[in-house]
């Protein structure tokens, strides 16, 4: 589909800038939950800000190869700060040629997963910078502006706590467990959709200059593609490593 859009655009003398959302590769939480089959907030599921599995790495590499086969202009990459998305992006970038290398990388906390499970509790911004800043800078290249300050935004949050609720990992996990006992979730759907609305506007603005690749989460993609019908939302639930063209759903 993307290749077809590019051909049409070139014939018209214009360039279409798609927005592609990629769900992270299989995470350690995904794998544990498939085996656990118990309560989501049992202590065994406390895998806060976990990384991706060997399968997730393979899925991410495949997603990167597929992306490079379609994107014909250096894109802007926008990442959720959660570890599984940053690791997915790095694995994808390891497969990309020069055409698909980022012209810019942005870390956007508003694209983090809806904060309902332990894996959605983040890592302090300074620790993220220590772990990933050098690798992302190497993947981006010398002509990629601002790569040295990628994590400044999340690091500047009070106490480095950028995720929903503004509480530490132990406090957030304890609250999730208490809410789960009453059948409630930490971040409401309304709060989640409000922050996604602002993120969608930013993605649209970025797409004016270049294609956009957003490495995000299943519920992010679902709500970005969802249409309401008879009071019910219908959207796309992406699989691990799946790329979804969300261009038509992202409006300024």
Phi, psi and omega in degrees: 000315181297318179299320179297316179299319178297316180298317178298315181298317180296322179295329180270358181078018181236170176236125176275134179246096182285161172244116183247123175261132179240124175282141180305156174295168182309129179265166176298326177294315178306312183293318181294318182293324178297328179271327187292308179052029177241195179301139182295336184251021170293154184301332179296340182262012180279077179245070185296132178042051183284167180265193181261157182274179175300319176297318179299323177295319179294318178298320181294318178298318178297319179297321179295318179296318179294321180297315181295337179283346184243321181286128183241019176209144182302123184268165166271129179258129179239126188239141163295144180285353180292141190307319184296332178280321179295318178296320178298314180299317180297319178293319176300314183296333180293343180259354188273145173272184186299327183296327186261358178296151184294141166273343180196143172238134180231137172259120184237105180300337180292345179263006175295158180297153173305129191277087182234342182231167182303323182294347181266358174276125190276189176246142181306143186304320181295322179291323176298317180299317179299323185279324192237343188301315182294318180294319179292324177296319179294321180290329184280321180097167186292335183267019181259108188289147172075005185294335179287347182243022185308317188259012182298321182297311181287330179289333183281348178299147181308121181069011183074006183270098184263346186280169187304135176099335176068021179248160180297168179302310180299319181292319180294316180297317179298320179294318177302317181294319179295316180296321181299327178297333179260009179074023180249164179241153186297309179254122182289159178297323180295315178298318180298314181294328178295315180289329177293327180300318178293321179296320179298320179297321179293320178298319179297315180298319179295326183289350177293334184256333186195163171302153180238132174245116180251118180262110193221214192229167184299314183287331174298312181294319179303309184288331177288334180258357189286143170240143179267132180219120180054041177078005181239143180269135176235115180220189183257124174267107184279145173279167178300129179079006182275136176261134182231128176282112182251017185307313184292342182265351184254107182235147182278000000 
